[in-house]
């Protein structure tokens, strides 16, 4: 099968609704899917993802070059970025674990899969770890992460959603959120 034939097959599957509607030329796995289709002469969505995954943790799939969150939209962390840090009120923490915790789709039920996948990737992609990386507190990262999730859960209790599905945020809620975030306890 030629590359163009593989692309045409993927397009036909996409157009007929046989693969997800976001699985087009802009999808992060499109080029891998074209290669897979060329090699196999067909495209099976489930088999394709099973073939590129090294290991899965919930929605998180470790691939040869990245960690990919498969939760509706792909969320990709390239293999060279697992050692990014941030200063969080004087504490050096793992940036991705704090950043992703601030996303609405990360919660107490799925954060453990994220953490497991993240630390797996730090080990698996260890060749990318910078030699001069200072000490980063995993304990402090997880402590802050846990409290952010609790704050998000607390704020969700009083969340008001309009008839159009828009979250209404008032000044009182903003002040409460700020106060809760400013009172995070550190180890």
Secondary structure, DSSP 4 states (H G I P E B T S, - for coil): --HHHHHHHHHHHHHTTSS-TT-STTSTTHHHHHHHHHHHSS--HHHHHHHH-SEEETTEEEETTEEEEESSSEEEEETT-TT-EEEETTEEEEHHHHHHHTSTT--TTTHHHHHHHHHHHHHHTGGGS-TTPPP--HHHHHHHHHHHHHHHHHHHHT-EE-TTSPEE--HHHHHHHHHHHHT----
